Amino acid sequence: MSQILPATDTLDPRIHVLHENDEWVAPLRAAFAERGAPFAEWFLDTGGLDLRAAPPPGVFYNRMSASSHTRGHRYAPEFTGAVLAWLERHGRRVVNGGRALQLEISKVAQYEALAAFGVPVPDTLAVVGRGQIAQAAGSLGFPVILKHNRAGKGLGVQLFNDPQALSAYLDSDGFEEPLDGITLVQRYIAAPEPFITRLEFVGGRFLYAVRVDTSEGFELCPADVCAIPADGAAAPLPAGEKFRIDPDFDTPLIPLLEKVMAANDIQIAGIEVIRDAQGRLYAYDINTNTNYNPDAEAKAGIYGMRAIAEYLHGLLD
């Protein structure tokens, strides 16, 4: 049921979770319960905002997703942006604030933020209009990846090895129009093995790296650009190990990524990276609404949602 914010049943300080997907919040609820941390949820799909009133006390954690429109919540990010502006104007402690939301819904903004700190990103052209895509791909060179600027869940991701395949797609009814009109034409990073790595950060600091098997292609990969193995590539991970925490993963990019987060008001995120055949590492996605794989965490004995709950509870205290 929609409501007019800042409706609340108590003025006691608590952790307020801003989101639009109940399923994704379930593990966080459990982590709060373990700690006895007081929290409330703001489901920002529909409703209203009373700009005359002040927000309730507490810490506010933004978990809005770029893919909200795929769940019927078309304007949830826009509404969240309004709520964050209101919270920040009143000086409330916001985790993943307005700037973080801007990056969540724009990969162009992500790439520019990464490049500002010298983090390598794949060569990318951003175009508006279906008719501009082929020319952009030709100037970049094949193979190329198409993806949506405002995406999530791998929306609009397609791999094309030659101009003919791209032309057939652009002329077909299967072409997916981006929500914001911006299509990214990106150089395909051919990884020597079929996996990407997702680096998880909590409180602005590196928590762990998870290796994600991409041997089954884009649809089953949580990343939005994955290496599709050529014939003879490494075999996929065994069943149940599509996600595997890698305790030995290390890269000089980690301190740079922490600086990117600090400069862009991001405290919690999953940043996806991929290594090419020459060993160069590229960052290509910042997920400010990060989720974790429970099987991989159970095997490694490390838990992202517990780390988030501890961090937020500490801010509240």
WOPEVEN-V813915 format. One record per pair of residues at least 24 apart in sequence whose ideal C-beta (glycine too) atoms are under 6 Angstrom apart, sorted by the first residue. I is the first residue (numbers start at 1). J is the second residue. Records with the same first field share a line. If there is no record, write none. Layout:
BEGIN
I=J, J
END
This chain:
BEGIN
2=46, 47
3=47
4=48, 50
5=49
6=53, 55, 56
8=56
13=57, 58
14=38, 39, 40, 58
15=39, 59, 312, 316
16=40, 42, 58, 60
17=41, 61
18=42, 44, 62, 80
19=63
20=44, 45, 68, 73, 76
24=291
27=305
28=305
31=305, 306, 309
32=309
35=309, 313
37=309, 313
44=76, 79, 80
45=73, 76
49=82
54=90
55=87, 90, 92
59=93, 312, 315, 316
60=87, 92, 94
61=95, 312
62=96
63=289
65=152, 289
66=104, 105, 150, 151, 152
67=152, 153
69=179
77=105
93=315
95=267
96=266, 267, 268, 288
97=265
99=264, 265
100=265, 266, 288
103=286
104=288
105=150
106=149
107=149
108=149
110=286
113=260, 264
114=260, 283
117=256, 259, 260
119=256, 283
120=282
121=282, 283
122=186, 187, 189, 282, 284
123=187
124=184, 186
125=185
126=182, 184
127=183
128=181, 182
130=170
133=183
136=185
137=166, 185
140=185, 187
143=188
144=185, 188
145=186, 188, 225
146=183
147=184, 224
148=178
149=178, 180, 182, 184
150=179, 180
151=224
154=218, 224
157=218, 224
159=228
189=274, 276, 282
190=277
191=227, 274
192=277
193=234
194=227, 229, 233
196=223, 226, 272, 274
197=273
198=270, 272
199=271
200=270, 304
201=269
202=268, 307, 308, 311
203=267, 311
204=261, 262, 267
206=254
207=307
208=245, 302
209=246, 249
210=243, 245, 296
211=244, 246
212=243
213=237, 242
223=272
224=285
225=284
243=293, 296
244=296
245=296, 300
251=281
END
